[in-house]
Amino acid sequence: MTTTTVPARPATNWRWSRLLLMGPAFVAAIAYVDPGNVAANLTAGANYGYLLVWVLVAANAMAVLVQYQSAKLGVATGLSLPEILGKRLGTRRRRLYWVQAEVVAGATDMAEVIGGAVALNLLFGLPLLAGGLIIGLASMLLLALQSARGQKSFEYAILVLLGVIAVGFVSGLFVNPPDAGGALSGLVPRFEGTDTVLLAASMLGATVMPHAIYLHSALATDRHGFSEDPAVRTRLIRATRFDVAGALMLAGVVNIAMLLLAASSLRGIEGTDTIAGAHAAVTSALGPVIGVVFAIGLLASGLASTSVGCYAGATIMGGLLKIRVPLLTRRVITLIPALIILGAGIEPTLALVLSQVLLSFGIPFALIPLIRLTGKRDVMGIHTDSTPLKIAGWTSATLIVGLNCVLIVLTITGQS
């Protein structure tokens, strides 16, 4: 545990210094604009127009709360969520808990590699297996940057990629703007049959992801360390709110832009149930330049999210098993399942969808302990959640877990 000695600062200077403390939330926000989000949001817009805009707005609001709670836990305790659970669970329970957390982290990482491979195929016609290898090597370079230059350099690299993702998925709206009235009507919560319930649950599952919950607490402690001074921790937590709000607002804009793009340009077009089909439709409807920009955004999404996913897996292993595996070693190991899937010729979009279902199983194991811990005075001290925050946290947890249970049930039973 690192103890920081941050001196007291005038209020005005502290407001400006919040900008210098931003970064961890933008790394965690990559989980909210990964290839799984692309698949879910494009499908929603292409099949149902503006109907499910409200789902993304609600999911993003819940994500802000969840990621703030995770970062707050790290700042208040100096420990990540996996580290706290590792100290509180017995040996057998801790190992079993690690197994499920490792499975969902691996599923996340696998999906991101696949998404990046699809992007390279769209851009350059590379075979998916070769694309997966290139994404794996490129993510190693990003992780090597983190190992050699520290977290700030890694955050800057991820922030650049996040900017590319935003341009890639927002640019199409300037060519074919969405219908303002239709978009506003999509803010009214409603469904149209079981298919839309399943899709809404998929969108939520692709938004609030277990590995981001585990990771953000570690990112906060790695960046800020731990201060024995409650006043310093309070100021850091306030700065964290600013960081989370900015990062998740950007991620929310990108997600909603994907859906609006599909609703305005892909509605009713056949073949948009796959990323490759959606790319072809975007290129046909908006021109080759927008098609290339879209594919570049997907490539940045896959590259950034697989690096962050690998980082999350290392955090989980270190906290629960108390084993530190070098990030590059872990990158090599976790690359293997994705390469097997790509080499076996399994349809990439199907693999992405199934990975989101698997992630749904892991959400309660990350989310419920987080809400419980941030509500405990023996853990958080003076930073314990207020009653309104506890109510908001448990309400969000109930909705997220409930909708993901719906996703699992509908997927297993094959209802449509």
MOZI-V483094 format. One record per pair of residues at least 24 apart in sequence whose ideal C-beta (glycine too) atoms are under 10 Angstrom apart, sorted by the first residue. I is the first residue (numbers start at 1). J is the second residue. Records with the same first field share a line. If there is no record, write none. Layout:
I->J ; J
//
This chain:
1->77 ; 78 ; 79 ; 83 ; 221 ; 225 ; 226
2->78 ; 221 ; 222 ; 224 ; 225 ; 226 ; 227
3->78 ; 225 ; 226 ; 227 ; 228 ; 229
4->78 ; 224 ; 225 ; 226 ; 227 ; 228 ; 229 ; 232 ; 233 ; 236
5->225 ; 227 ; 228 ; 229 ; 232
6->224 ; 225 ; 227 ; 229 ; 231 ; 232 ; 233 ; 235 ; 236
7->229 ; 232
8->229 ; 231 ; 232 ; 235
9->232 ; 235
11->235
14->235 ; 238 ; 239
15->238 ; 239 ; 242
17->235 ; 239
18->235 ; 236 ; 238 ; 239 ; 240 ; 241 ; 242 ; 243 ; 246
19->239 ; 242 ; 243 ; 246
20->152 ; 239
21->220 ; 223 ; 224 ; 235 ; 236 ; 238 ; 239 ; 240 ; 242 ; 243
22->155 ; 159 ; 223 ; 239 ; 240 ; 242 ; 243 ; 244 ; 246 ; 247
23->151 ; 152 ; 154 ; 155 ; 156 ; 158 ; 159 ; 219 ; 220 ; 223 ; 243 ; 247
24->67 ; 70 ; 71 ; 74 ; 75 ; 151 ; 155 ; 215 ; 216 ; 217 ; 218 ; 219 ; 220 ; 221 ; 222 ; 223 ; 224 ; 240 ; 243 ; 244 ; 247
25->64 ; 67 ; 68 ; 70 ; 71 ; 155 ; 212 ; 216 ; 219 ; 220 ; 240 ; 241 ; 242 ; 243 ; 244 ; 245 ; 246 ; 247 ; 248 ; 250 ; 251
26->155 ; 156 ; 158 ; 159 ; 161 ; 162 ; 163 ; 219 ; 243 ; 244 ; 246 ; 247 ; 248 ; 250 ; 251
27->146 ; 151 ; 154 ; 155 ; 157 ; 158 ; 159 ; 162 ; 212 ; 215 ; 216 ; 219 ; 222 ; 223 ; 247 ; 304 ; 307 ; 308 ; 311 ; 312
28->63 ; 66 ; 67 ; 70 ; 71 ; 158 ; 209 ; 211 ; 212 ; 213 ; 214 ; 215 ; 216 ; 217 ; 218 ; 219 ; 220 ; 243 ; 244 ; 247 ; 248 ; 251 ; 308 ; 312
29->63 ; 67 ; 158 ; 159 ; 162 ; 165 ; 212 ; 216 ; 243 ; 244 ; 246 ; 247 ; 248 ; 249 ; 250 ; 251 ; 252 ; 254 ; 304 ; 308
30->112 ; 158 ; 159 ; 161 ; 162 ; 165 ; 212 ; 215 ; 247 ; 251 ; 300 ; 301 ; 303 ; 304 ; 305 ; 306 ; 307 ; 308 ; 309 ; 311
31->63 ; 67 ; 108 ; 112 ; 206 ; 207 ; 208 ; 209 ; 210 ; 211 ; 212 ; 213 ; 215 ; 216 ; 251 ; 304 ; 305 ; 308 ; 309 ; 312
32->59 ; 60 ; 63 ; 67 ; 206 ; 207 ; 208 ; 209 ; 212 ; 247 ; 248 ; 250 ; 251 ; 252 ; 254 ; 255 ; 305
33->161 ; 162 ; 165 ; 166 ; 168 ; 169 ; 206 ; 207 ; 250 ; 251 ; 252 ; 253 ; 254 ; 255 ; 258 ; 297 ; 300 ; 301 ; 304 ; 305
34->108 ; 111 ; 112 ; 115 ; 116 ; 165 ; 206 ; 207 ; 209 ; 212 ; 298 ; 301 ; 302 ; 304 ; 305 ; 306 ; 308 ; 309 ; 352 ; 356
35->111 ; 112 ; 113 ; 114 ; 115 ; 116 ; 117 ; 118 ; 119 ; 206 ; 275 ; 298 ; 299 ; 301 ; 302 ; 305 ; 306 ; 348 ; 349 ; 352 ; 355
36->107 ; 108 ; 111 ; 112 ; 114 ; 115 ; 202 ; 203 ; 205 ; 206 ; 207 ; 209 ; 301 ; 305 ; 352 ; 353 ; 355 ; 356 ; 359
37->115 ; 165 ; 169 ; 202 ; 203 ; 205 ; 206 ; 207 ; 209 ; 251 ; 254 ; 255 ; 258 ; 259 ; 301 ; 305 ; 352 ; 356
38->115 ; 118 ; 119 ; 165 ; 168 ; 169 ; 206 ; 254 ; 255 ; 258 ; 262 ; 275 ; 278 ; 279 ; 294 ; 297 ; 298 ; 301 ; 302 ; 349 ; 352
39->111 ; 115 ; 118 ; 202 ; 203 ; 206 ; 258 ; 273 ; 274 ; 275 ; 278 ; 348 ; 349 ; 350 ; 351 ; 352 ; 353 ; 355 ; 356
40->199 ; 200 ; 201 ; 202 ; 203 ; 204 ; 205 ; 206 ; 207 ; 255 ; 258 ; 259 ; 352 ; 353 ; 356
41->169 ; 199 ; 202 ; 203 ; 206 ; 207 ; 254 ; 255 ; 256 ; 257 ; 258 ; 259 ; 260 ; 261 ; 262 ; 263 ; 278
42->169 ; 258 ; 259 ; 261 ; 262 ; 263 ; 266 ; 272 ; 273 ; 274 ; 275 ; 277 ; 278 ; 279 ; 281 ; 282 ; 294 ; 349
43->199 ; 202 ; 203 ; 259 ; 262 ; 266 ; 272 ; 273 ; 274 ; 275 ; 278 ; 349 ; 353
44->186 ; 196 ; 199 ; 200 ; 202 ; 203 ; 258 ; 259 ; 262 ; 263
45->178 ; 186 ; 256 ; 257 ; 258 ; 259 ; 260 ; 261 ; 262 ; 263 ; 264 ; 265 ; 266 ; 267 ; 272 ; 278
46->259 ; 261 ; 262 ; 263 ; 265 ; 266 ; 267 ; 268 ; 269 ; 270 ; 271 ; 272 ; 273 ; 277 ; 278 ; 281
47->195 ; 196 ; 199 ; 262 ; 263 ; 266 ; 267 ; 268 ; 272 ; 273
48->186 ; 191 ; 192 ; 193 ; 195 ; 196 ; 199 ; 200 ; 259 ; 262 ; 263 ; 267
49->178 ; 179 ; 182 ; 183 ; 185 ; 186 ; 259 ; 260 ; 262 ; 263 ; 264 ; 266 ; 267 ; 268
50->178 ; 179 ; 181 ; 182 ; 183 ; 184 ; 185 ; 186 ; 187 ; 188 ; 259 ; 260 ; 262 ; 263 ; 264 ; 267
51->182 ; 185 ; 186 ; 188 ; 190 ; 191 ; 192 ; 196 ; 199 ; 200 ; 259 ; 263
52->186 ; 189 ; 190 ; 191 ; 192 ; 196 ; 199 ; 200 ; 203 ; 259 ; 263
53->178 ; 182 ; 183 ; 184 ; 185 ; 186 ; 187 ; 188 ; 256 ; 259 ; 260 ; 263
54->185 ; 186 ; 187 ; 188 ; 189 ; 190 ; 200
55->186 ; 189 ; 191 ; 196 ; 199 ; 200 ; 201 ; 202 ; 203 ; 204 ; 207 ; 255 ; 259 ; 403
56->186 ; 200 ; 203 ; 204 ; 207 ; 252 ; 253 ; 255 ; 256 ; 257 ; 258 ; 259 ; 260
57->186 ; 187 ; 189 ; 252 ; 255 ; 256
58->187 ; 189 ; 200 ; 203 ; 204 ; 207 ; 396 ; 399 ; 400 ; 403
59->200 ; 203 ; 204 ; 205 ; 206 ; 207 ; 208 ; 252 ; 255 ; 396 ; 399 ; 400 ; 403
60->207 ; 208 ; 248 ; 249 ; 251 ; 252 ; 253 ; 255 ; 256
61->248 ; 252 ; 392 ; 396
62->204 ; 207 ; 208 ; 248 ; 367 ; 392 ; 393 ; 395 ; 396 ; 397 ; 399 ; 400
63->204 ; 207 ; 208 ; 209 ; 212 ; 213 ; 244 ; 247 ; 248 ; 251 ; 252 ; 255 ; 396 ; 400
64->241 ; 244 ; 245 ; 247 ; 248 ; 249 ; 251 ; 252 ; 396
65->208 ; 244 ; 248 ; 371 ; 389 ; 392 ; 393 ; 395 ; 396 ; 397
66->207 ; 208 ; 209 ; 212 ; 213 ; 216 ; 244 ; 248 ; 363 ; 366 ; 367 ; 370 ; 371 ; 393 ; 396 ; 397 ; 400
67->208 ; 212 ; 213 ; 215 ; 216 ; 217 ; 219 ; 220 ; 240 ; 243 ; 244 ; 245 ; 247 ; 248 ; 251 ; 370
68->216 ; 237 ; 240 ; 241 ; 243 ; 244 ; 245 ; 248 ; 374 ; 389 ; 393
69->213 ; 216 ; 217 ; 244 ; 367 ; 370 ; 371 ; 373 ; 374 ; 375 ; 385 ; 389 ; 392 ; 393 ; 396 ; 397
70->212 ; 213 ; 214 ; 215 ; 216 ; 217 ; 218 ; 219 ; 220 ; 240 ; 244 ; 366 ; 367 ; 370 ; 373 ; 374
71->216 ; 217 ; 218 ; 219 ; 220 ; 221 ; 223 ; 224 ; 236 ; 237 ; 239 ; 240 ; 241 ; 243 ; 244
72->216 ; 217 ; 220 ; 233 ; 236 ; 237 ; 240 ; 241 ; 244 ; 370 ; 374 ; 380 ; 383 ; 385 ; 389
73->213 ; 216 ; 217 ; 220 ; 221 ; 369 ; 370 ; 373 ; 374 ; 379 ; 380 ; 383
74->215 ; 216 ; 217 ; 218 ; 219 ; 220 ; 221 ; 222 ; 223 ; 224 ; 225 ; 226 ; 236 ; 237 ; 240
75->217 ; 220 ; 221 ; 223 ; 224 ; 225 ; 226 ; 227 ; 232 ; 233 ; 234 ; 235 ; 236 ; 237 ; 238 ; 239 ; 240 ; 383
76->217 ; 220 ; 221 ; 226 ; 230 ; 233 ; 234 ; 236 ; 237 ; 240 ; 373 ; 374 ; 379 ; 380 ; 381 ; 382 ; 383 ; 384
77->217 ; 220 ; 221 ; 226 ; 233 ; 373 ; 374 ; 379 ; 380 ; 381 ; 383
78->220 ; 221 ; 224 ; 225 ; 226 ; 227 ; 228 ; 233
79->217 ; 218 ; 221 ; 226 ; 319 ; 373 ; 379
80->214 ; 215 ; 216 ; 217 ; 218 ; 219 ; 220 ; 221 ; 222 ; 315 ; 316 ; 318 ; 319
81->213 ; 214 ; 215 ; 216 ; 217 ; 218 ; 315 ; 316 ; 319 ; 320 ; 366 ; 369 ; 370 ; 373 ; 374
82->214 ; 215 ; 217 ; 218 ; 312 ; 315 ; 316 ; 317 ; 318 ; 319 ; 320 ; 321 ; 322 ; 366 ; 369
83->214 ; 217 ; 218 ; 221 ; 315 ; 316 ; 318 ; 319 ; 320 ; 322
84->217 ; 319 ; 369 ; 370 ; 373 ; 379
85->214 ; 316 ; 319 ; 320 ; 365 ; 366 ; 369 ; 370 ; 373
86->316 ; 318 ; 319 ; 320 ; 321 ; 322
87->319 ; 322
88->369 ; 373 ; 379
89->320 ; 369
94->319 ; 320 ; 321 ; 322
95->320 ; 321
96->320
97->316 ; 320 ; 365 ; 369
98->316 ; 317 ; 319 ; 320 ; 321 ; 323
99->320
100->210 ; 361 ; 362 ; 364 ; 365 ; 366
101->210 ; 211 ; 214 ; 312 ; 313 ; 315 ; 316 ; 317 ; 319 ; 320 ; 362 ; 365 ; 366
102->313 ; 316 ; 317 ; 320 ; 321 ; 334 ; 362
103->210 ; 358 ; 359 ; 361 ; 362
104->209 ; 210 ; 211 ; 214 ; 312 ; 313 ; 316 ; 355 ; 358 ; 359 ; 360 ; 361 ; 362 ; 363 ; 365 ; 366
105->209 ; 210 ; 211 ; 214 ; 215 ; 309 ; 310 ; 311 ; 312 ; 313 ; 314 ; 315 ; 316 ; 317 ; 330 ; 334 ; 359 ; 362
106->211 ; 309 ; 310 ; 313 ; 333 ; 334 ; 336 ; 337 ; 338 ; 355 ; 358
107->209 ; 210 ; 211 ; 309 ; 337 ; 351 ; 354 ; 355 ; 356 ; 357 ; 358 ; 359 ; 361 ; 362
108->209 ; 210 ; 211 ; 212 ; 305 ; 306 ; 308 ; 309 ; 310 ; 312 ; 313 ; 334 ; 355 ; 356 ; 358 ; 359 ; 362
109->136 ; 139 ; 211 ; 305 ; 306 ; 307 ; 308 ; 309 ; 310 ; 311 ; 312 ; 313 ; 330 ; 331 ; 333 ; 334 ; 335 ; 337 ; 338 ; 355
110->306 ; 309 ; 334 ; 335 ; 336 ; 337 ; 338 ; 339 ; 340 ; 341 ; 342 ; 351 ; 352 ; 355 ; 358
111->206 ; 302 ; 305 ; 306 ; 309 ; 338 ; 341 ; 348 ; 351 ; 352 ; 353 ; 354 ; 355 ; 356 ; 358 ; 359
112->139 ; 301 ; 302 ; 303 ; 304 ; 305 ; 306 ; 307 ; 308 ; 309 ; 310 ; 338 ; 352 ; 355
113->139 ; 302 ; 303 ; 305 ; 306 ; 309 ; 310 ; 334 ; 335 ; 337 ; 338 ; 339 ; 341 ; 342
114->275 ; 302 ; 306 ; 337 ; 338 ; 339 ; 341 ; 342 ; 346 ; 348 ; 349 ; 351 ; 352 ; 355
115->275 ; 298 ; 299 ; 301 ; 302 ; 303 ; 305 ; 306 ; 338 ; 348 ; 349 ; 351 ; 352 ; 355
116->298 ; 299 ; 300 ; 301 ; 302 ; 303 ; 304 ; 305 ; 306 ; 338
117->299 ; 302 ; 338 ; 339 ; 341 ; 342 ; 348
118->274 ; 275 ; 276 ; 279 ; 295 ; 298 ; 299 ; 302 ; 342 ; 348 ; 349 ; 351 ; 352
119->168 ; 275 ; 279 ; 294 ; 295 ; 296 ; 297 ; 298 ; 299 ; 300 ; 301 ; 302 ; 303
120->295 ; 298 ; 299 ; 302 ; 303
121->275 ; 276 ; 279 ; 295 ; 342 ; 348
122->275 ; 276 ; 279 ; 280 ; 283 ; 291 ; 292 ; 294 ; 295 ; 296 ; 298 ; 299
123->279 ; 291 ; 292 ; 295 ; 296 ; 298 ; 299
124->295 ; 299
127->342 ; 343
128->338 ; 339 ; 341 ; 342 ; 343 ; 345 ; 346 ; 348
129->338 ; 339 ; 340 ; 341 ; 342 ; 343 ; 344 ; 345
130->339 ; 342
131->299 ; 302 ; 342 ; 348
132->302 ; 306 ; 335 ; 338 ; 339 ; 340 ; 341 ; 342 ; 343 ; 348
133->335 ; 338 ; 339 ; 342
134->299 ; 303
135->299 ; 302 ; 303 ; 306 ; 307 ; 335 ; 338 ; 339 ; 342
136->303 ; 306 ; 310 ; 331 ; 332 ; 334 ; 335 ; 336 ; 338 ; 339
137->331 ; 335
138->299 ; 302 ; 303 ; 306 ; 307
139->302 ; 303 ; 304 ; 305 ; 306 ; 307 ; 308 ; 309 ; 310 ; 311 ; 327 ; 328 ; 331 ; 334 ; 335
140->307 ; 310 ; 327 ; 328 ; 331 ; 332 ; 335
141->303 ; 307 ; 328
142->303 ; 304 ; 306 ; 307 ; 308 ; 310 ; 311 ; 327 ; 331
143->306 ; 307 ; 308 ; 310 ; 311 ; 314 ; 326 ; 327 ; 328 ; 330 ; 331
144->327 ; 328 ; 331
145->307
146->222 ; 307 ; 310 ; 311 ; 327 ; 328
147->326 ; 327 ; 328
150->222 ; 223
151->218 ; 219 ; 222 ; 223 ; 311
152->222 ; 223
154->219 ; 222 ; 307 ; 308 ; 311
155->219 ; 223
157->303 ; 304 ; 307
158->300 ; 303 ; 304 ; 305 ; 307 ; 308 ; 311
159->247 ; 250 ; 304
160->300 ; 304
161->297 ; 299 ; 300 ; 301 ; 302 ; 303 ; 304 ; 305 ; 307 ; 308
162->247 ; 250 ; 251 ; 254 ; 300 ; 301 ; 304
163->250 ; 300
164->293 ; 296 ; 297 ; 299 ; 300 ; 301 ; 303 ; 304
165->250 ; 251 ; 254 ; 296 ; 297 ; 298 ; 299 ; 300 ; 301 ; 302 ; 303 ; 304 ; 305
166->250 ; 251 ; 253 ; 254 ; 257 ; 297 ; 300
167->254 ; 293 ; 294 ; 296 ; 297 ; 300
168->254 ; 257 ; 258 ; 290 ; 292 ; 293 ; 294 ; 295 ; 296 ; 297 ; 298 ; 299 ; 300 ; 301
169->253 ; 254 ; 255 ; 256 ; 257 ; 258 ; 259 ; 260 ; 261 ; 293 ; 294 ; 297 ; 298 ; 300 ; 301
170->253 ; 254 ; 256 ; 257 ; 258 ; 260 ; 261 ; 293 ; 297
171->257 ; 261 ; 286 ; 289 ; 290 ; 293 ; 294 ; 296 ; 297
172->257 ; 258 ; 260 ; 261 ; 262 ; 264 ; 265 ; 266 ; 282 ; 285 ; 286 ; 287 ; 290 ; 291 ; 293 ; 294 ; 297
173->256 ; 257 ; 258 ; 260 ; 261 ; 264 ; 265 ; 286 ; 290
174->286 ; 290
175->261 ; 264 ; 265 ; 282 ; 285 ; 286 ; 287 ; 289 ; 290
176->260 ; 261 ; 264 ; 265 ; 282 ; 285 ; 286 ; 287 ; 290
177->260 ; 261 ; 264
178->256 ; 257 ; 259 ; 260 ; 261 ; 262 ; 263 ; 264 ; 265
179->260 ; 263 ; 264
182->260 ; 263 ; 264 ; 267
183->256 ; 259 ; 260 ; 263 ; 264
186->256 ; 259 ; 260 ; 263
193->416
194->406 ; 410 ; 415 ; 416
195->410 ; 415 ; 416
197->403 ; 406 ; 407 ; 410 ; 415
198->406 ; 407 ; 409 ; 410 ; 411 ; 415 ; 416
199->407 ; 410
200->403 ; 406 ; 407
201->356 ; 357 ; 360 ; 400 ; 402 ; 403 ; 404 ; 405 ; 406 ; 407 ; 408 ; 409 ; 410 ; 411
202->353 ; 356 ; 357 ; 360 ; 403 ; 404 ; 407 ; 410 ; 411
203->255 ; 259 ; 356 ; 403 ; 407
204->356 ; 360 ; 363 ; 399 ; 400 ; 402 ; 403 ; 404 ; 406 ; 407
205->353 ; 355 ; 356 ; 357 ; 358 ; 359 ; 360 ; 361 ; 363 ; 400 ; 403 ; 404 ; 406 ; 407 ; 408
206->255 ; 352 ; 353 ; 355 ; 356 ; 359 ; 360
207->248 ; 251 ; 252 ; 255 ; 356 ; 400
208->359 ; 360 ; 363 ; 366 ; 367 ; 396 ; 397 ; 399 ; 400 ; 401 ; 403 ; 404
209->305 ; 309 ; 312 ; 356 ; 359 ; 360 ; 362 ; 363 ; 366
210->312 ; 316 ; 359 ; 360 ; 361 ; 362 ; 363 ; 364 ; 365 ; 366 ; 367
211->305 ; 308 ; 309 ; 310 ; 311 ; 312 ; 313 ; 315 ; 316 ; 359 ; 362 ; 366
212->305 ; 308 ; 309 ; 312 ; 366
213->312 ; 362 ; 363 ; 365 ; 366 ; 367 ; 369 ; 370
214->312 ; 313 ; 315 ; 316 ; 319 ; 320 ; 362 ; 365 ; 366 ; 369 ; 370
215->308 ; 309 ; 311 ; 312 ; 313 ; 314 ; 315 ; 316 ; 366
216->240 ; 243 ; 244 ; 247 ; 312 ; 315 ; 370
217->315 ; 319 ; 370 ; 373 ; 374
218->311 ; 312 ; 314 ; 315 ; 316 ; 318 ; 319
219->243 ; 308 ; 311 ; 312 ; 315
220->244
221->315
222->311 ; 315
230->381 ; 382 ; 383
231->382
233->380 ; 381 ; 382 ; 383
234->382 ; 383
237->383
254->297 ; 301
258->294 ; 297
261->285 ; 286 ; 290 ; 294
265->290
273->349 ; 350 ; 353
274->347 ; 348 ; 349 ; 350 ; 352 ; 353
275->348 ; 349 ; 352
276->347 ; 348 ; 349
277->349
278->349
306->331 ; 334 ; 335 ; 338
307->331
309->334
310->334 ; 335
316->366
353->411
354->411
356->404 ; 407 ; 411
357->404 ; 407 ; 408 ; 410 ; 411 ; 412
358->408
359->404 ; 407
360->400 ; 401 ; 403 ; 404 ; 405 ; 406 ; 407 ; 408 ; 411
361->404 ; 405 ; 407 ; 408
362->404
363->397 ; 400 ; 401 ; 403 ; 404 ; 405
364->397 ; 400 ; 401 ; 404 ; 405
367->393 ; 396 ; 397 ; 398 ; 400 ; 401 ; 404
368->393 ; 394 ; 397 ; 398 ; 400 ; 401
370->397
371->395 ; 396 ; 397 ; 398
372->397
//
